[in-house]
């Protein structure tokens, strides 16, 4: 889904893989004119996600991360390629990039020089570790990032190795901070300074930013949270993933009212006044005993029954769905959340829609992700005024 | 240096927990004036429970998480069950730019503060509504908190050991909350920019679960291509091995490491004195290692278990292999890169004293974000806000306090929890 709220914002998108591409997707979904600039051989992220047999060059995750963008190719190692990149930056509001720090400067597109040359341009750099510090050139993958950023240590069985979170969740958090930074750059320019800035976003810091339960709480209490298996923690609450008759359910029982509801659900109203459980503090002190009672109840029930009966009592209690059930969930269907894309290579795919529902504009259908160099003629001809023969020559030289 | 908003934007934050308050906090970082409104009957539940400590300990001023996501705000209280309280809130709406709410669907309308009402008072107002599952749809009334939102987004269904027999785990950070808050800030910034052009505010609806689902897009797409429900992979990679977490010497010390290529595997084996293993045909080539991953992990575990974590990491990294310690919170804060960039900021907060809090992520050279202003105590700024913003006299404020429309002591309230 695409809105037109940012239709006056021009973005040059030098991102690749997930953290950069999702940041510019958020801008593109809000209607920004995002031109994705890739090397003539395509960015590495083109292969991300599942493929159709016989075509490994366009992964479905790429097709999702680059919706609503237009795509051109440029070899930035060619002098002419850099000139054309500068041509795109002239008049642009934002350059978003996630190269290794120093890469732009090495390509002759140093951020400070670009901003001096194009004063209304802001540059958002999203990188693993930030633009400075002893490890600014370091590499990361999801496993290592989660471990280092603190997400992994408290999760899993106490007698086993810590359990890493799934997929690339933290890369997306980095992307969000990048997208917010892009809006901050525009606000700073338009409300005050009149000129752009170079903003530095570290994915590691974005990852750590979400760990406030650990980093701040441990200073207050002196307690470092450790793995408690299915329980989120032993605390004045019961936050736990429970085995049911037909799968798992998630319970988030925190307040007195929720606990009273849980007792009622189990047909054990007397537990609410039981001296072991009658206050939040006592529920923490007797957390193991409480867990045993709840486990024994859940194991004999179906998760959808628990969901229905729990919600009826205002308990945050949900079945734990697979992604397939999320895709087929009545709630996402009723809200037309997933969007069907007719991708030129992958065919019909269903992708998550934009979570932001603006009332100022009607949402429009998304434009599929660009094929490699799909908009070369449109952009280099239309925006930079190159003739067809000049574009042919660039193609022949391998610049585009 | 000036902040982006330089005190010229006012945010009315009537949200609770994490997602909504984070949006407010990030506006405070940008220099907006953020008024945190708490109900005199139901103070922000993230303050915790009054039962956790005796009243003289002021337990609800000791919540680490509340004190983190409400930094830089001014705190006021209002009895939202009273006509006077709502009337005062509407006067605050009249002088604000943004209203942030994350009540359950329908609550804001029952309070008489639905978008139609508030936009009639102030057409320039931008309102963001952040329900967990949306304001409509058959299951919009599902009670959602961080980890239930995480579950319904499909994240929990993917979180488990590769050999864990289906047991699922909650993430360590209630990811749905900060992700909802970040989307909220982004959306509000878009709407602010639009208001500059049109002069009009608007309503934004953000269902927190819908903000988190894109993070598992890969698995959702995988199903569409394979017809199979993606399995939890635990610490393993779909194609490469080794890719896991291994115990080192000492108490609960672990390292994560990953090899993408044969060269990296040979370097790793060399660095760990495992040349014999590297020559083992079971581990020659990516597909062989993947097929024999249990045996590979057993060999690696044996080689690493007696090593000091720091030494081991240094050896592995020198060999050009990706690795990191599995950091508990104190180690995250002591991380050399985090320290070098001075990410955490020290703040002295009433009742609890000085602690380090996560700083602002975006480094904006000419308009640095400000993350170093403490969170308010309950009703701390009642006098200041109602006098400055609404022109109330001392007498009027004292009267409101006497009749319980405002207040700063939890003793007079029914606890929310």
Interface residues (C-beta under 8 A of the other chain):
Chain A: X5 X6 X8 X22 X26 X30 X48 X49 X50 X51 X52 X60 X61 X64 X65 X129 X130 X131 X132 X133 X134 X135 X136 X138 X139 X140 X141 X143 X144 X145 X146 X147 X148 X149 X150 X151 X152 X153 X154 X155 X156 X157 X160 X161 X162 X163 X164 X165 X166 X167 X168 X169 X172 X173 X176 X177 X179 X180 X181 X183 X184 X185 X186 X187 X188 X190 X191 X192 X193 X197 X198 X199 X200 X201 X202 X204 X205 X206 X208 X209 X210 X211 X212 X213 X214 X215 X216 X217 X218 X219 X220 X221 X224 X225 X226 X230 X232 X236 X239 X240 X241 X243 X247 X248 X250 X252 X254 X255 X256 X257 X279 X280 X281 X311 X314 X315 X316 X317 X318 X319 X320 X321 X322 X323 X324 X325 X326 X327 X329 X330 X331 X332 X334 X335 X337 X349 X350 X351 X352 X353 X355 X356 X357 X358 X359 X360
Chain B: X2 X4 X5 X6 X8 X26 X30 X45 X48 X49 X51 X52 X62 X64 X65 X67 X68 X69 X133 X134 X136 X137 X138 X139 X140 X141 X142 X143 X144 X145 X146 X147 X148 X150 X151 X152 X153 X154 X155 X156 X157 X158 X159 X160 X161 X166 X167 X168 X169 X170 X171 X172 X173 X174 X175 X178 X179 X182 X183 X185 X186 X187 X189 X190 X191 X192 X193 X194 X196 X197 X198 X200 X202 X203 X204 X205 X206 X207 X210 X211 X213 X214 X215 X216 X217 X218 X219 X220 X221 X222 X223 X224 X225 X226 X229 X230 X232 X233 X234 X235 X237 X243 X244 X245 X246 X247 X252 X254 X255 X256 X257 X258 X322 X323 X324 X325 X326 X327 X328 X329 X330 X331 X332 X333 X335 X336 X337 X338 X340 X341 X343 X344 X352 X355 X356 X357 X358 X359 X361 X362 X363 X364 X365 X366 X367 X369 X415 X416 X417
